[in-house]
Amino acid sequence: MIKSVRACGLAVLVALLALTVQAAEPVFTYDIELHVPQAQRSMMEANLDLYRWRGNDRMDETQLRRLVRLAPAQIGEFLATLGYYGPQIEAGLESVDEGKWQVRLDIVPGEAVRVRGIDLQLNGPLADGSAESRQRLKTIQDNWSLGRDAIFRHEDWEAAKRNALKSLLLEGYPAATVAESQAVVDPASHHVNLRVVLDSGPAFTFGALDVKGLKRYPLSIVERLNPIRPGEPYSQARLLELQSRLQDSPYFAGAIVTVDSDATRNTRVPIQVEVTENLSRKLGFGIGMSTDVGARAQIDYRDLNFLDRAWRLSSALKLDSRSQSLGAELQFPLTAQGYRDSLTALMERKDIQGEVTRKLVLGGKRSFIKGKNESSYGIRYFLEQQDVAGVRNEPSTALVPGYSWTRRDVDNLLYPTQGYLLTLQTDVAAKSLLSDRDFLRGYGRAVYFQPLGKRDQLVLRGELGVVAAAGRDGIPTDFLFRTGGDQTVRGYAYQSLGIPEGSAIVGGRYLAVASAEYVHWFVPQWGAAAFVDRGNAADSLGDLKLVLGYGVGARWKSPVGPLNLDIAYGDKTQAFRLHFSVGFSF
């Protein structure tokens, strides 16, 4: 037993000694002296086997000599992808010390090969000699990206072929292929002649919808959101438009839109739609704060399938220090013509600058969105009671048809840096149409964003409003004008600029506001701003005296939109005021 233990111990000792000797053996090393223009150096260092194998424990002299022998061919292949087909390459190896080797690579790429001739042809059903065929071929030729005298790089050659084919794949011919491609290089003259033949394949048209994933909502929801008509020429842009409409719809959490472009089956392809539905009912709670209205709370209820007819019912109870409201909206599914119809009801109480209003509003609206433009028209009925400085006025009523138009032309709706936002509104009421007062109201608001370099931005804002009427008595407060606050004229309290009436401030028939703001972003998320605001509201143009507010602020690109924290000085009140807001009021 003792002999056995001793034998085992001896075996372990021998193994440990062997490992120690093995670990003590030096790793095979070599240096590389690379002489090549800087433009090609990074490719060699990243791809040559001599660099990739350096430091490998399986490397030895035999392997090193083999890699040095193969290096010129490998370098030639790499240079050819960059357009160099006649390089001068020398590779040498020498032992500079015992166990250490030196590799020397001398590379002269020579003159780059350039494109001399380009032969682009179109075959297949599209190549029928028609005007469309000639125009499509001309478009492909005009947009060919690897032009004459360009250096013939492999990456550019492949990209040019892909782009040429893409023009067919995206519009009408999703089964198109590159039937032939050839690049004939003449190293002596440093030129290359290109030849590409595209086969269009058959023309495809759209078929009917094939929708999967619907459980809660009717098929008509998808059908009305679909802008594509059966028989329409295939276009990937139209598929993306349908997918975008479905994804933007509140009914669906996700949507995938595809077609089967296998020409052996059918060239009138069904549109395959797979949707993931949102829950139809949702209860939400929210809290917030601003310097205009203080703390606020909100309870929302949403039903996307009201009465099992895909009607969208939404209601909200809102509470803050200045107003309390309960409202509901019933939106009907998108019509075949693209219209969105809705009915609304609202009960609200407001206490702002000594004016207390209680109102009931009932209305209906039709809106239409096309590209960057949104327009809507509708009619609202107002029943309103006003208390001004503790004095109760007679209830007023108004039946008000109205129209609004908005254009959003900005690079980013959440964080706009360039472009503009514009809205125009008009409303009318008449005594002969269930109203206590005849009036015509017009209002416009614009915001302009202009980048100044990479880190600076100019934001210009303006508002104009006018109410044509014999007086303001009997006109609901929604159609009169007050200003002042976080996103109007900073340096003044919320809606504190208007018509003094006793100890209260009420709305007037004229409004003018202008603002200029300069923003500098220290880092992508944080910035600082300096601004000047000017504006007021009055009951006549002669009384419209614009007051001044100016100051500085901090900006943060929060997940819910730009967060603004401003300190402003009101020239009229000769006092500083803190303002806090999130996003743009539009």
Protein Blocks (a to p, Z undefined) as FASTA:
>chain_A
ZZmmmmmmmmmmmmmmmmmmmmmpccddddddddddfklmmmmmmmmmklmmgopakbcf
klmmmmmmmmmmmmmmmmmmnopabbccddddddfbghiacddddddebjadddfbdcdd
dedjklnopaklmmmmmmmmmmpmbdghiacdfklmmmmmmmmmmmmmmnopambccfbd
cddddfknopacddddddebjaddddddddehiakbcfklmmmmpmbdehiacdfklmmm
mmmmmmmpmkbgbdcddddfbfklomcdcdddddddddfbdcdddddddfklopaddddd
ddfbgghlopacdddddddfkbccddddddddddfkopacddddddddddeehiacdddd
ddddddddehjbccddddddddddddeehiacdddddddddddddddddfbfklccbdcd
dddddddddfklopabdcddddddddddddehjkbccdddddddddddfbfghpafklmc
ceedjklcghiaehkaccdehjbccddfbdcdddddddddfbfkbccddddddddddfbf
klmccddddddddddddfkbccdddddddfklopacddddedjdZZ
